[in-house]
Structure formats: C-alpha cells, structure tokens
Amino acid sequence: MRRMRRRATLMMTAALLAIAVGAHAEIVPAGRPAPEIASGPWINSQPLTMQGLRGRVVLVDFWTFG
C-alpha cells in the first residue's frame, strides 16, 4: 500500500512537472535554427549570438536560486 502511494505521488509529480515545463517551453522543430539567447547578464564574456556560435558545440547551463 505504501509503495503504491509513493509510486502514484511520483507519477503525479512527474506529470505536473511535464505540464509546467511544456507550458513555458518554446518547441523548436528539428532542423530549424535555435532561438537567440536573450536572457540575463553575461558574466565571463561579451554577449554571444547564435550566428557567432554557428558550427560549434555549445553547452548551455542555466540555473536559478530557489
């Protein structure tokens, strides 16, 4: 019983998270250009553009204090 309740709670949490993320995420179909990065201050460089990053492997790591 306890295990089933825990599983149901995890499934509901995952579903709510998927709905919340999906409501705010911009979906870019495969093969289309990525949107410009236009958020927040740039700490260790000048602001970058998608054109300047073209052809490079890019890791975007963003986070916030919660």
HELIX and SHEET records of a PDB file:
HELIX    1   1 ARG A    2  HIS A   24  1                                  23    
HELIX    2   2 MET A   50  LEU A   53  1                                   4    
END                                                                             
